Amino acid sequence: SFVAVGVDPAVMGIGPAFAIPAAVKAAGLEISDIDLFEINE
């Protein structure tokens, strides 16, 4: 699955807060189905 999410460049560090739920939903899952998220900048 794939999603594209954008945020204002001034606050791009918070992008994962919007992208993760969208990607999880697109995969047909829920946040509670995931045990660990590893976020690399």
Summary of the structure (lengths in Angstrom):
residues: 41
radius of gyration: 10.9
end to end distance: 21.3
largest distance: 31.1
contacts: 66
relative contact order: 0.23
helix: 51%
strand: 0%
